[in-house]
Amino acid sequence: MEGKTKKIAKKIALYVILILLAVIWVVPMFTLVATAIKSQSDFYSGIGLFELPDNIAWDNFINAITQGRLLTYMKNDLIVSCLKVPLGIFVEALAAFALTRLKVKHKTGIFVFFLIGMMLPMQTALVPINVIYSKLGLLNTYFGLFYVYIGFGISFGILILRGFFNGIPKDIDEAAYIDGCNKWQLFYKIILPVAKPAIATLVITDFLSTWNEYLLASVIINDNTMKTVPVGIMTFVGEHGTDYGYLCAGVLLSVIPVLIVYLIFQRHFVEGMAGAVKS
């Protein structure tokens, strides 16, 4: 009887903690939505932060697209993200494959060398990047932006994929070589499909970090027609005053591509995990 009571108490405590965490996560999102649908006059009428307005200010979303040029910023961010994410993951997968399946000398040392990139603060490289890019003419170019994104993101991708590749049995390699596969076919026909859950996870996290990156984009891109979403949204405050409804509407619209990518690759992640469990 006492054991059942303890189990019930633990379940109640767990549910209470989960509910509190859910509320902590939902409240900022609700505040963002409630602010985005308020007009500028609502902020001077004494309406509460968590109150909904009588009339929804759909103009905030229209102005974010037209006056704020949000679609231009989203197009720029999509170009950079669609260049960086697949190319970066491909390079990271090649490096992880070499470190786990090929006969490479000093594998541990090479892996540690890649990890050093994660320990380097991005802020320390801003001035050298600015100087070098200005001399090479790479400022205000998509290539310059996604190239430095790959450089800073490669360490994390190799860390994730190397750990996943190490978990794939080496017997698969021997069976593939017996069937006539070469190393390249082993990589893209066997290892990559098996590693689908890890790749899907990297796509989600990599796209999210690239889409939301502000510091490097603000240093490399100065042309207003080429700014990405985080840098472009910051102009909402400087150019258009402090209309928080207008600003939050732009933030909400900018989340849509990230949500779409998450939903698509989350499904692939679940399918990959289910297939791994069945096998």
C-alpha positions as CSV (number, residue, x, y, z in Angstrom):
1,M,0.0,0.0,0.0
2,E,2.8,2.4,0.9
3,G,4.6,1.5,-2.4
4,K,1.6,2.4,-4.4
5,T,1.2,5.7,-2.5
6,K,4.8,6.6,-3.2
7,K,4.4,5.8,-6.9
8,I,1.3,7.9,-7.2
9,A,3.1,10.8,-5.3
10,K,6.0,10.5,-7.8
11,K,3.7,10.6,-10.8
12,I,1.8,13.6,-9.4
13,A,5.1,15.4,-8.7
14,L,6.3,14.6,-12.2
15,Y,3.1,15.9,-13.8
16,V,3.3,19.1,-11.8
17,I,6.8,19.7,-12.9
18,L,5.9,19.0,-16.5
19,I,3.0,21.4,-16.3
20,L,5.1,24.1,-14.8
21,L,7.7,23.6,-17.6
22,A,5.0,23.7,-20.2
23,V,3.6,27.0,-18.7
24,I,7.1,28.5,-18.7
25,W,7.5,27.6,-22.3
26,V,4.0,28.7,-23.5
27,V,3.8,32.1,-21.7
28,P,6.5,33.8,-23.8
29,M,4.9,32.4,-27.0
30,F,1.5,33.6,-25.9
31,T,2.9,37.0,-25.1
32,L,4.5,37.3,-28.5
33,V,1.3,36.4,-30.3
34,A,-0.8,38.8,-28.0
35,T,1.7,41.6,-28.7
36,A,1.7,40.9,-32.5
37,I,-2.0,41.4,-32.9
38,K,-2.2,44.7,-30.9
39,S,-2.2,48.1,-32.6
40,Q,0.1,50.9,-31.4
41,S,-2.9,52.6,-29.8
42,D,-3.5,49.5,-27.7
43,F,-0.2,50.0,-25.9
44,Y,-1.3,53.5,-24.8
45,S,-4.8,52.3,-23.7
46,G,-3.6,50.5,-20.6
47,I,-4.3,47.0,-21.9
48,G,-2.4,44.3,-20.1
49,L,0.5,42.3,-21.5
50,F,-1.5,39.0,-21.4
51,E,-4.8,40.6,-22.6
52,L,-6.1,40.2,-26.2
53,P,-7.2,43.4,-28.0
54,D,-10.8,44.0,-29.1
55,N,-9.7,44.4,-32.7
56,I,-6.9,42.3,-34.1
57,A,-4.3,44.5,-35.9
58,W,-3.7,42.5,-39.0
59,D,-2.0,45.6,-40.4
60,N,1.1,44.6,-38.3
61,F,1.7,41.6,-40.5
62,I,1.0,43.4,-43.7
63,N,3.3,46.3,-42.8
64,A,6.1,43.8,-41.7
65,I,6.0,42.3,-45.3
66,T,5.6,45.6,-47.2
67,Q,7.2,48.4,-45.2
68,G,9.6,46.1,-43.3
69,R,10.7,44.2,-46.5
70,L,10.5,40.9,-44.5
71,L,10.0,38.8,-47.5
72,T,13.3,40.1,-48.9
73,Y,15.1,39.2,-45.6
74,M,13.5,35.8,-45.6
75,K,14.6,35.1,-49.2
76,N,18.1,36.1,-48.3
77,D,18.2,33.9,-45.3
78,L,16.7,31.0,-47.3
79,I,19.5,31.3,-49.9
80,V,22.2,31.3,-47.2
81,S,20.6,28.4,-45.2
82,C,19.9,26.3,-48.3
83,L,23.6,26.7,-49.3
84,K,25.1,26.2,-45.9
85,V,23.1,23.4,-44.4
86,P,23.3,20.6,-47.0
87,L,26.9,21.5,-48.0
88,G,28.0,21.7,-44.4
89,I,26.4,18.4,-43.4
90,F,28.0,16.7,-46.5
91,V,31.5,17.9,-45.6
92,E,30.9,16.9,-42.0
93,A,29.7,13.5,-43.0
94,L,32.8,13.0,-45.2
95,A,35.1,13.9,-42.4
96,A,33.2,11.7,-39.9
97,F,33.3,8.8,-42.4
98,A,37.1,9.2,-42.8
99,L,37.6,9.3,-39.0
100,T,35.5,6.2,-38.4
101,R,35.7,3.9,-41.4
102,L,39.0,4.7,-43.2
103,K,42.6,3.9,-42.2
104,V,43.7,7.5,-41.4
105,K,46.7,8.2,-39.2
106,H,46.3,10.1,-36.0
107,K,42.5,10.0,-36.0
108,T,42.2,11.1,-32.4
109,G,44.5,14.1,-33.0
110,I,42.6,15.2,-36.1
111,F,39.3,14.9,-34.2
112,V,40.7,17.0,-31.4
113,F,41.8,19.5,-33.9
114,F,38.3,19.8,-35.3
115,L,36.9,20.1,-31.7
116,I,39.2,23.1,-31.1
117,G,36.9,25.0,-33.5
118,M,34.1,24.7,-30.9
119,M,36.3,26.2,-28.2
120,L,37.1,29.3,-30.3
121,P,34.7,32.2,-29.4
122,M,33.1,33.7,-32.5
123,Q,33.7,37.2,-31.2
124,T,37.5,36.8,-31.4
125,A,37.3,36.2,-35.1
126,L,35.1,39.1,-36.1
127,V,37.9,41.6,-36.7
128,P,40.2,39.2,-38.7
129,I,37.2,38.1,-40.7
130,N,36.2,41.7,-41.5
131,V,39.8,42.6,-42.5
132,I,40.3,39.5,-44.7
133,Y,36.9,39.7,-46.3
134,S,37.3,43.4,-47.2
135,K,40.6,42.6,-48.9
136,L,39.2,39.6,-50.8
137,G,36.0,41.5,-51.7
138,L,33.7,39.0,-49.9
139,L,31.8,41.5,-47.9
140,N,28.1,41.7,-48.9
141,T,28.2,38.3,-50.6
142,Y,26.3,35.2,-49.9
143,F,29.4,33.1,-50.5
144,G,31.3,35.0,-47.8
145,L,28.5,34.5,-45.3
146,F,27.8,30.8,-45.8
147,Y,31.5,30.0,-46.1
148,V,32.2,31.3,-42.6
149,Y,29.1,29.6,-41.3
150,I,30.5,26.2,-42.5
151,G,33.8,26.9,-40.8
152,F,32.2,27.6,-37.4
153,G,29.6,24.8,-37.7
154,I,31.8,22.0,-38.9
155,S,33.1,21.0,-35.5
156,F,29.7,20.3,-34.0
157,G,28.6,18.3,-37.1
158,I,31.6,16.1,-37.0
159,L,31.1,15.6,-33.3
160,I,27.6,14.4,-33.8
161,L,28.1,12.3,-36.9
162,R,31.4,10.7,-35.7
163,G,29.6,9.4,-32.6
164,F,26.7,8.0,-34.7
165,F,29.0,6.4,-37.3
166,N,31.0,4.7,-34.5
167,G,27.7,3.1,-33.4
168,I,27.2,1.4,-36.8
169,P,28.7,-2.1,-36.7
170,K,31.8,-2.6,-38.8
171,D,30.4,-5.9,-40.0
172,I,28.3,-3.9,-42.4
173,D,31.4,-2.6,-44.1
174,E,32.9,-6.1,-44.6
175,A,29.6,-7.3,-46.0
176,A,29.4,-4.3,-48.4
177,Y,33.0,-4.9,-49.6
178,I,32.2,-8.6,-50.2
179,D,29.2,-7.5,-52.3
180,G,31.5,-5.3,-54.5
181,C,31.0,-1.9,-52.9
182,N,33.9,0.6,-52.9
183,K,34.4,3.2,-50.2
184,W,32.3,5.8,-51.9
185,Q,29.4,3.5,-52.4
186,L,29.7,2.4,-48.7
187,F,29.5,6.0,-47.7
188,Y,26.4,7.1,-49.7
189,K,24.5,3.9,-50.1
190,I,24.9,2.3,-46.7
191,I,26.3,4.7,-44.0
192,L,24.3,7.8,-44.9
193,P,20.9,6.0,-45.1
194,V,21.6,4.3,-41.7
195,A,22.6,7.7,-40.3
196,K,19.3,9.3,-41.4
197,P,18.2,10.1,-37.8
198,A,21.5,11.9,-37.0
199,I,21.4,13.8,-40.3
200,A,17.8,14.8,-39.8
201,T,18.7,16.1,-36.3
202,L,21.6,18.1,-37.8
203,V,19.4,19.6,-40.5
204,I,17.0,20.9,-37.9
205,T,19.6,22.3,-35.5
206,D,21.8,23.6,-38.3
207,F,19.0,25.3,-40.2
208,L,17.8,26.9,-36.9
209,S,21.2,28.2,-35.9
210,T,21.9,29.5,-39.4
211,W,18.5,31.1,-39.8
212,N,18.8,32.9,-36.4
213,E,22.5,33.9,-36.6
214,Y,23.0,37.6,-36.1
215,L,26.6,38.5,-35.2
216,L,28.4,37.3,-38.3
217,A,25.6,38.4,-40.6
218,S,25.7,41.9,-39.2
219,V,29.5,42.2,-39.7
220,I,29.6,40.6,-43.2
221,I,26.4,41.9,-44.7
222,N,25.8,45.7,-44.8
223,D,23.7,46.0,-47.9
224,N,20.1,46.3,-46.8
225,T,18.8,44.3,-49.8
226,M,21.0,41.3,-48.8
227,K,20.4,41.3,-45.0
228,T,19.2,38.1,-43.3
229,V,16.1,37.9,-41.1
230,P,17.8,38.6,-37.7
231,V,19.7,41.6,-39.0
232,G,16.7,42.8,-41.0
233,I,14.3,42.6,-38.1
234,M,16.6,44.8,-36.1
235,T,15.9,47.6,-38.6
236,F,12.3,47.5,-37.5
237,V,13.2,49.3,-34.3
238,G,15.7,51.8,-35.8
239,E,13.7,52.7,-38.9
240,H,10.1,52.4,-37.7
241,G,10.2,53.5,-34.0
242,T,9.1,51.2,-31.2
243,D,5.9,49.7,-32.5
244,Y,6.2,46.4,-30.7
245,G,3.1,44.9,-32.4
246,Y,4.7,45.5,-35.8
247,L,8.0,44.1,-34.5
248,C,6.5,40.9,-33.0
249,A,4.4,40.3,-36.1
250,G,7.6,40.2,-38.1
251,V,9.2,37.8,-35.6
252,L,6.1,35.5,-35.9
253,L,6.2,35.5,-39.7
254,S,10.0,34.7,-39.7
255,V,9.4,31.6,-37.6
256,I,7.3,29.9,-40.4
257,P,10.2,28.5,-42.5
258,V,11.9,27.1,-39.3
259,L,8.7,25.4,-38.3
260,I,8.3,23.9,-41.8
261,V,11.8,22.5,-41.7
262,Y,11.3,21.1,-38.2
263,L,8.0,19.4,-39.2
264,I,9.5,17.8,-42.3
265,F,12.7,16.5,-40.9
266,Q,11.2,15.6,-37.5
267,R,9.1,13.1,-39.5
268,H,12.2,11.7,-41.2
269,F,13.9,11.5,-37.8
270,V,11.1,9.4,-36.3
271,E,10.9,7.2,-39.3
272,G,14.6,6.6,-39.2
273,M,14.5,5.7,-35.5
274,A,11.6,3.4,-36.0
275,G,13.5,1.6,-38.8
276,A,16.6,1.3,-36.6
277,V,14.5,-0.3,-33.9
278,K,12.8,-2.8,-36.2
279,S,16.1,-3.8,-37.7
